Amino acid sequence: MMKKKQSTLLLTALLTLGSSVPAMATSVTDTATATPTFSYSNSTLPNFESFSNEKVSKELKERKEMLEETIYADSFKELSLGEKMVLVEGYFTVRSDIHKENQKTILSVTDILELHRIEGDLKKESDNESKDNALISALIQEVKTKDMSKLTADEIKNSKELMNKLIGSNKDLRTAGRDLDTLIHTQIKMFNSTQLRMLNKFGQESEINGDKEQALELNKKMLKLTEGDIQAYKKVTSLLSAQGKNFFFVDNEVIETTIPFFTKNGGAYIDISDMSKVTGFEITNEEKKLTVQNGDNKIEVNKEDSSASFNGTPIGKDFTVLDNGKLYLPIHSIFELFHYDVKWDGEIQKIVIYKQVYEKNELDSLSVEQFVDSLFPQVPVEKVEKKADKPSTDKQPTKEEKIQSKPQQ
């Protein structure tokens, strides 16, 4: 944790701006060096030996080791409280096929009490971090919104140095201080190899034990967390194809279709009811008009002549296909109009679609120092007034004097 004195100095420096800062916290967590405020030790974890079944006991001990490794990982600190609890609960789950007398997931009373205790500790930790983040975010806003024209160069320099130290201790705070609606945020990888190893291990166990649905769900999570690992794609495709499912992929998520694609002139068409399953898309099916909306963009289709417009601009006729009372949309055109990349993956023989996003904004490439510099006014370089040239004391002769001074021939 950073010293209280440092935060006080920053507050003092910023108070010279003539404003008050909400006293939301008195310290800022240094994520690079701080240890968790919650404490886990072997004695506080569940008593795994209480299970008489040797196989269960062995499996739970393995998961206990993975749990201890996970809760101290940097990536674990970045998760929300809900995400942390979902992850922790996974370590306490006992496979139902081990206990034949109960076909549902089993949690012992000891485990349930322990989960409540862990949740309380994590919530306390989360609340403390929120207060620290709120403090620094408030300070950033103070700097951005106040008139600093009256500050001296030294005052600006000192404030910048303190802001650098505070913001440098928490990588997420720069984002909080930016103009959020002008930036495109990219997803952050929040899980490390420990979580992926756990999913892979449990997925293999589920498949071996014949639990195909459990294996499928775990591999779907693997696909999402690995951001499209080809092996995860292959495994999910294999499991779904074995069930005779119709599906495609959007942003590393499976979209199962109730109705197979309709094919026309070599192009694939998707039923409007299946199109509505894709996150972010809204389908409004009226008597004479069909509307497909994604964010601020929308496609309107006139059902009478199948003509379509995108944000009011006509894009042609015969846009849709009507077959046996079902209305289909061209999957390539519909997604590409909404700025998605549509590709055919020959390796898994499936359509794979990704939303086009900016991977990095110009501000994202700024260092902490550059970001802080952007908050403060640039201190002008002191100008040195150029002194006017003194008039020469040597009197220059006039034209007439020059003529008169010429020697007579």
HUJO-V196389 format. One record per backbone hydrogen bond with DSSP energy under -0.5 kcal/mol. NH is the residue of the N-H (numbers start at 1). CO is the residue of the C=O. Records with the same first field share a line. If there is no record, write none. Layout:
NH->CO, CO
This chain:
2->28
6->3
7->3
8->4
9->5
10->6
11->7
12->8
13->9
14->10
15->11
16->12, 13
17->14
18->15
24->22
31->29, 169
33->30
34->30
44->41
45->41
48->46
50->47
51->48
52->50
57->53
58->54
59->55
60->56
61->57
62->58
63->59
64->60
65->61
66->62
67->63
68->64
69->65
70->66
71->67
72->68
73->70
76->73
77->73, 74
78->74, 75
79->76
84->80
85->81
86->82
87->83
88->84
89->85
90->86
91->87, 88
92->88, 89
93->89
94->106
98->95
99->95
100->98
102->99
106->94
112->108
113->109
114->110
115->111
116->112
117->113
118->114
119->115
120->116
121->117
122->118
123->119
124->120
125->121
126->122
127->123
128->124
129->125
130->126
131->127
132->128
133->129
134->130
135->131
136->132
137->133
138->134
139->135
140->136
141->137
142->138
143->139
144->140
145->141
146->142
148->146
151->148
156->152
157->153
158->154
159->155
160->156
161->157
162->158
163->159
164->160
165->161
166->162
167->163
168->164
169->165, 166
170->167
173->170
176->172
177->173
178->174, 175
180->178
182->179
183->180
185->183
190->188
195->192
196->192
197->193
198->194
199->195
200->196
201->197
202->198
203->199
204->200
205->201
206->202
207->203
208->204
209->205
210->207
211->206
212->210
215->211
216->212
217->213
218->214
219->215
220->216
221->217
222->218
223->219
224->220
225->221
226->222
227->224
228->223
233->229
234->230
235->231
236->232
237->233
238->234
239->235
240->236
241->237
242->238
243->239, 240
244->241
245->240
246->257
248->255
249->351
250->253
251->353
253->250
255->248
256->254
257->246
262->269
264->267
267->264
269->262
270->329
272->327
274->271
275->271
276->272
277->274
278->275
281->278
282->293
284->282, 291
285->283
286->284, 289
290->301
291->284
292->299
293->282, 291
294->297
295->280
297->294
299->292
300->309
301->290
302->307
303->288, 301
306->302
307->302
308->316
309->300
310->313
311->298, 309
313->310
314->312
315->308
316->308
318->305
319->306
321->328
323->321, 326
326->323
328->321
329->270
330->319
331->268, 329
332->268
334->330
335->331
336->332
337->333
338->334, 335
339->336
340->335
341->354
342->340
343->341, 352
345->343, 350
346->344
349->345
350->345
352->343
353->249
354->341
356->339
357->355
359->357
364->361
365->361, 362
366->363
371->367
372->368
373->369
374->370
375->371, 372
376->372
380->378
385->383
387->385
395->393
402->398
403->399
404->400
405->401
406->402, 403
